[in-house]
Amino acid sequence: MYVGYTARRLKNLPAARSIIKDARLTCKKLSETADAVKLCDNPVLAEHGYRKFHFLRHDFVILFRIDENTVIIDGMFHELQDYEATFVNELNLL
């Protein structure tokens, strides 16, 4: 979504590539540290086992959960969004 917007709407292919590169690096780092990341401060998200992880170089966050030994990324949001409320509403967690 963000990559497509950056590439097509903003017509900034280098920035889109940079987001993709950062996403890959962030996912690699997340795979090494996921179990050490604390649960979200939002009580609804925490109750469902969600944690957040910041991108290494861009203003994005990943919302994820851990199922046994598998990290499941369920959302990616810009930090300026009200991503917690958006995510809760999207998943009908309330």
N, C-alpha and C positions, 0 to 999 in steps of 0.2 A: 504494500500500500504506500508506504512512505518513499520507497525506492522508485516506484512507478510515478508518483506525484513529482518527485524531484527530477526524474529523467524526462517525463513527458510534458508536464505542466510548466515546470521551471526551466526545462530544456538545459539541464545541468548534468550532463553525463559523468563528469569527473566526481561531482558530489555524490551522485547515485552509486558509483563504484566505491567511493570511500565509505558509504554507509554499509554496503555489502561486505567490504573488507573488515570493517569494525564489527559487524554482526558475527562473522566467522571467528574473529579473535575473541569476542565476548563469549560466544558459545564454547569455545575451547577452554577459556578460563572458568566458565561456569561448570563445565564437566569435571574440572579438577577441584572445585570448592563448593559445589551445590549443597552438600550436607552441612556445611558450616554457616550457611546463610540463615539468619533468623527469620522466623515467621513474620508476615506483614503486621504492621501496627493496627491496621483496620481489623476489628474483631471478627467481622463476617468472613473476610478473606483468610484470616488466621484459622478460624474454625474449620475451613475447608482445606487447610494445609498449604495455603499459598505463601510464596516468598517472592521478593522482588530483587532484581539484580540490575545494576546500572551498566549501560554500555561503557566501554573503556574510553571512547573518544567522542561520542556524540551524546546529545541530550535525550536519550531514549532509555526506557526501562523495560525489562522483561518480567512478566509475572509467570511463575512456574510452580510446579509441585513435584514431589518425589513419590514415585510408586515403586516400592522395593528398591531396586538399584537403577531405576530409569528416571531421568529428568524429563518432565513433560512441560514444554513451553506452551502456555495457553493464550498469551497475549503479549503484544509489543505496543508500547504507547510512548508518545512524546511526554517529557517531564512536565510541560506546561499544561497538559490536559488534566482534567479531573479523572485520571485513569482509574482510580479505585472505584468511584461511583459508576463510571461507564462500564467497567468490567463486571461489577456486581449486577448491574441492570442487564447486561448482555447475557450473562449466564443464569439470570433469574435465581440468584443465590438467596434472596430474601424471602 
